[in-house]
Amino acid sequence: MEQRIVIEPITRIEGHGKITIMMDEKGNVADATFHVTQFRGFEKFCEGRPFYEMPSLVERICGICPVSHSLASGKACDAILGVRITDTGAKLRRLLNCGEYIQSHALSFFHLSSPDFLLGMDTEPAKRNFLGVLEANRQFAVDGVRLRQIGQQIIQLFAGKRIHPSWVVPGGVNQPLTEENRDLMLAMIPEALEIIERTLVWFKGVLEKYQEEIRTFANFPSMFLGLVNDQGNLEHVDGKLRFIDSKGKFATDDIDPARYQDYIGEAVEPSSYLKSPYYKGLGYPDGIYKVGPAARLNVCTGCGTPRADQEWAEFIRLDRGPVMSSFHNHLARLVEILYSIEVMEKLLNEPDILSRHVRAFAQPNPFEGVGVVEAPR
């Protein structure tokens, strides 16, 4: 007898969704559908609006990664103005982004994913949640809450609030960093480093238990895409686009983000309203590629910060070529938290970080601008 199983709501995701599973007469899975409710329409209600409203408007797309949407839009507006933002303005944008990476990755790892790792995949679902984590390992749970809090506090110290900060503007940022807030951020760094290094040691110690999941979870050959800086190191905010193939060889490197449409196409599948991007050089579906934490570590030739570089070197040895299993996004997120903390410490100690020259002004020049950043997930 055929059977239809509906799991609704799905827990531990950022949003609303359900899963429908169709079983055949023999009790085997015949089909499965993942349903997500996502309002689409930002493109339409952006039309006709002043371009300088875009950074604040589009960050409402998401309450977890608003900084990414704001930065991408802000960079596009910089291009429309035809300005090069000040060095201090660029550093402050990067610091804001570090805060987002810390809080977003901490949320993903500790709150959404760790119940599976800490409690076990077979633990009763009613107990396999963050409250179960708190009961099983209080220190681990507190670490997760505190690390995310640090990331959120960094965003708040810059922008006055933690969600939809509305601080990035065309030409830079809307106010400089104060000495008091700089010192408050610096005071958080030792604790943040202690937490993330403790978590890395723990997680690497439990990976052996999940070799089956690593082998089977979205583990397939693909291309990878990410931003890198001039040295080929990990980059989240600026830099050039780099494609590598499933063997780890450069497919296309040093791509100006403004020319992304020359290299990236979009296909449409009947089963989804989402578009499926692909590398034009291989066409669809051969040119499908992965992005995100593991992809970024695969694409770069290092992180460019001392402690994160050590972790990156371990990460790339997890596979013979690029790390294919999407399971390893969890470890990559921890490496990127460490990287973000190190970048934050370096930038906060820069001599010009308190400069009041944080915004460049101009009238619109071109009528088109492109902004590309890496979002955490």
N, C-alpha and C positions, 0 to 999 in steps of 0.2 A: 504494500500500500504506500502510495506517495505521501510525503509529509512536508509541511511547510513550517519552519522554525523561525520565529522573529525575536531578536534580542533588541529590546528597546526600553529605556534609553541605554546607550553605550556610556559607560563611565570612564573616567580618566582620559578624556580628550578635551581639547579646547573648543567647545561648541556643542552642537546638538547632532545626534546621528543615530542610526539603527542599522542592524545587519539582518538580512533575510537569507535563509539557507533552504534550498530545495533538495529534499532527499528522494531518491528513486525507490522503486518497489523492493530493491535488494538492500535498502538501508544505506546506500552510498550517496555521497554528496553529488548532485547533478549540476547544481548551479549555486552561486552565492552573489549577493548584491550588497554593496556598502552604500547607504544613503546618507547624504549630508545636506543639511539646509544651509545655504549660503546666499545671502542677499547680493545680487549683482546689480550694478547701476551707477557706480561711482563715475564711470566714464561719462555717462549722460549728464549727471548733475554737476560735473566739472565744466561741461561745455558752456561757454559764454561767461564764465566767471573770470575775474581778474587773476592773472597768473600768480601774483604774489600771495593769493589766498591758498594756493595749492598745498604747500607743506603742512599747514594746519588742517586742511580739509581731508586730504587723503590719509593722514595718520589715523583717522577714525575707522579705517578699514579693519584695524585689529587693536585690541586692548593689550596684547602681550608684546607685539613687536611694532608699536607705533613709530619708534625712532627710525626703523628701517624705511618705512614708507615716507616719513618726513625727510630723511636724508636724500633718498632717491629723487624726490620731488624738488628739494632744495638745490641739488646739483643740476637738475634740468633747468631750473630757474636761473642759476648762475650762468648757464650757457646762453639763455635767452638775453640776459643782461650783457653777455660778452665780457665778464669780469673774472679775474683770478682773485679768489678770496685771500684775505691776509693769512700769514702763517699761523698767527694765534687763533684766528677763526677756524682754520682747518684742524688745529690741535684740539680745540674745544669740541668740535663736532665729533672727532675721534673718541674723545673721553666720554661723551654722552653715549656713543655707540658701545663702548666698553661696559658701561653700566647696564645697557640692555642685554648684551651677551651674557653677563654674569647672572642676571635675574632670570632670563628666559631659559638658558641651559640648566640652571639650578631647578627651575620649575619642572622642566621636562624630565630630568634625571631623578631627582629625589621624590617629587610628588606623583608624577605620572608613571614612571618606569620602575623605581626601586622596589615597590611591593612585590613584583615578580622575582627580582634578583634576591632580595633579602628573605622573603617568606617562602619562595619556591613557586614554580608555575602551577603545581597541583594543589596549592592551598585553596581552601574553600573560598569562593569569590566574595562572600560576605565579609571575610576577614582580610582578604588580599587587597588592602587599601592603605592609605597613609596613616590612618589610626592604628591599623595593625602593625605598621612599621614602628610607630611611636611606642607601642606596647612591647615589641620584640627588641628594639634597640633605640633607647631614648636618645643617646648621644648622636647617633646617625640622623635621626629625625630632626633634632635640634640644629644640627649642622646644616641640614637642607633648608630649614626655615631661615636661619641666620644668613646663609650665603645669599639667598634670594633677597632678603631684606637689605643687605649691603648694596646689591645692584640697584634696587629700587630707590634707596636713599641717595645714591650717586645721581640718579636721574632727577630726583627732587631737589637736590642741592643746586643743580644747574637751572632747572626750569620752574621750580616752585611747586610742581606736582609730579606724581609718579606715572600717571596714565595720560596719554595724549598731551605730551608736555608743551607743544606749540612754542618751541624755543628756536628751532632752525628757521631761518628766513632767507630769502633770496640775497645772495651776497655774503652770507656768513651766519652769525647768530645774533640774537637781539640784545644781549647784554654780556659784559665781561664777567670773569670769575673773580670772586672776592678772596682776599687772603684768608679770611676766616673759614670759608667753605673749602678752600684748597687744603688747609690744615686738617679739617674734619675728614676729608677723603683720605689723606695720607695716613691718618690714624687708624683707618679701617683696614689697610693693606696687610699688616702682619697677621691679623686674625683670618682674613680671607685666604691668604696663602697657606696658613696652617690647616684650614678646613679642606681646601681642595687637594693638598698633598696627602692628607690623611685619607680622603675619599679615593684618590687614585690608587694608593697602596691597597686599600680594601677591595676595590672593584677588580683590579688586575688579579687579585688573589682568588676571586670566585669565577673567573672566566672559564676555567677548566671544567666547571660543572655544566656549562651550557654549550658544549661543542656541537651537540645535535642541532640546537637552535642556530648557532653560527653557521653551520653547514647548509641549513635549509631555508633560513629566513631571507627572502629577497636576495639570494646569492646567485647572481647570473652575470655573464660578461656584458659590459656596456662601456660607453665613453663616459668621460667626466669633464665637467666644466667648472672653472672657478676663477676668481681674481687673484693676481699675483702682483707684487711690486717690481721695481726695476731690477732687484737682485733675485727675483723668482721666489721670494718668500711669501708666506701667508699674508693676505691682505683682505680687509673687510670693507673698507670705505672707498679707496681710490684704486689706482693700478689699471692693468690691462687684463683682458680675458685670455684664458688659455684652455684649449681642448687637449685632452690626452685620450688615446684609444685604450682598448681593453688590455693591451700588452704594456701600457705605461709610456708609449712613445708619443711625442708631440704630434698631434694632428694639425693643429693651427695654433700659433703662439703670437703674443704681442698684438692682440686685436684691440683697436680703439673701441671702447664701449659704444661710442656714438654710431659705429658701423655694425652693430650687432645683427641687424636685419640682413646683412650680406652673408651671414654665416648660419643664422638660426631661422628655420621654418616652423610652421605650426600645422599639424594635422588634426583632423576631427574624427573621433570614434563615435559610432552610433550609441554606445552604451553610456556616454558621459557628456555633460555640457562643458567640461574642462577641455581646453586645447592640449594637444600633445606636442611639445616642442621637440625638434630634432636638428642634428647637424646637417646642413645642406650638402656637405661634401659626400655624405653616404646615403642621403635620402631617408625616407621613412619606410619601414621601422628600423633599418640597420643603424641609423644615426641617432637613435634615442640615447640620452645621456642622463647621468645622475648629478645632482647638485646637493649642497648641504655640508654638514660637518665633515663626514668621511671623504666626500669628494674634494673638499678644499685641502685636506691633508694629503690626499693622493696627488693632486695637481701641483702643489707647491714643492719647492726644493729645500724647505726648512721653514721654521716659524720666525726666526730672527730675534728671539729672546732666549736667554740661557736655559732656564728650566724647561720651558715648553719645547725647545729644540731636543732636549734629552728624551722627553716623552714622545715627540714626533718620530725620533729615530727608532724607538721601540715599536711604535704603531705601524710603520711601513714594513716592519719585518713580520707582521702577522700573516702575510700572504706572499706568494712568490713574485707577483707583480703588484698592480694596484689592489688595494683591499676591497674585495667585491661584496662581502656580506654586509647588508644594511644593518645587521645587528651591531656592527662596530661603530655605528653612529653614536651609540651611548658613550663609548670610550673617547671618541673624537670630541664630543661635547665637553668632557672634563678637561681635555688638553686645551681646548679653546678658552675655557674659563681661566685656566692657568695663564695662558697667553695674554688674555685681556687684562688680568691683574698686573702682569709685568709691564704691559704697554702703559697702563694707567699710572703706575709708579714712575715710569720714565718721563712721561709727559708732564705730570704734576710737578716734577723737579726741574722742568725746563725754565731758563731765566726769563723768557718772555710770556710765560703762561698767564700772568696777571695783567698783561698789556690791555689797554682800553681800545685798541684798534682791532675790532673784531668783525667789522662789516664793511664791505665795499659797495659803493652806490654808483648807479648808472641808469640810463634810460634803455629800454629794450632795443636790441640790435638785430640779431636774427629772429625769425618768427618760429623757430623750432629748437628744442633742447632735449637732450637725453641725459638721464642720470641713472647710473648703475651702482648698486651696493649689494653686499652679501647679507641676507637675512639669517638669523640664528638657526632656525629649525633644521 
